[in-house]
């Protein structure tokens, strides 16, 4: 009897706090999103109230609920520049954009670009020699292996021609891989091999398994519903792509017949640990709002949707795969708008508070404690905000 009374009082207290806005299963619900149904770390279930406006988490009495949400400590501002890459937790390589000549009715504006090494702790910018000019128009892109021992490097001579090499990071040795490619879609299958979808001017092109010793092997894929790869990601032993009918599929180098995982998929982002796939739906040909869902590698949806709106863009996993940042735009101001963070442990989706509309991909620092967001600016052309999260 006493136990029932305690449960009744606890439920009444939770309902009171919920109505006051003190307990909220998902801040995004205030923006009109649907709250995910999830399991708490102790195995109990979380359920959404009618309408998906609030969520009440039910936990066992012998364990406290998992800590939820995010807290912003401070926001840095970098005027006129976007993030090219993080060099450490507090150092970045940025590209500064300067307007040299205003656009006219008949001519586009003219811009110049310079690269800097930027230190968030001191605010200093150190000029970096213009790599594009130094290499006579070459663009170099590198993709480190999961263990950091090797790097797949592409040196683009022009828009459609690249020289591919494997670099041993310990010795500096370079092994050139003789493959013609028009695209840079690919990723590390594991620590020992890199998968590259070369693309073609005529069709989808070949898929190659490139080993760290420089050898390569062509991968066979039997799928008549793919003419060109628009989504192609690799990780943890599997290759994922979408076909011409917006279906998500996966296969391995030894499996020529793909496995269908999901339908109505417009874009996907694989977590760094290769365990989760963030999927944006196509909205059934415009009949519904696009949604953002989380799948496991077997094609099973993890809970309900974590975001929805007219446009879902720039999904970005934190390096440890614990969080997913994404942008949402909804014409209806009562819907989701701005940047949101999905926490995989708690299942909580939290807005950053400001309605950012990013124009470059969202960018995490190596430890996942900072997030870079670049937006348009009337005076500075672009501005990058670096959000520091409380630990």
Secondary structure, DSSP 8 states (H G I E B T S, - for coil): -HHHHHHHHHHHHHHHHHHTTSS-S-GGGGGT------B-TTS-BEEE-TTSS-EEE---TTS-----S--EEEEEEEETEEEEEESSSSEEEEEEEEEEE---SSS--EEEEEEEEEETTT--EEEE--HHHHTTT-EEEEEE-TTSSEEEEEEESSSS-EEEEEEETTT--EEEE----S--EEEESSSSEEEEE---SSSS--EEEEETTS-EEEE----TT-SS-SSEEEETTEEEEE-TTS-EEEE-TT--S-EEEESSEEEEEE-TTSSEEEEEE-HHHHTS-EEEEEEETTS-B-SS-SEEESEEEEEEE-TTSSEEEEEEE-SSTTS--EEEEEETTT--EEE-SS---BSS--EE-TTSSEEEEEEEETTTEEEEEEEEE--
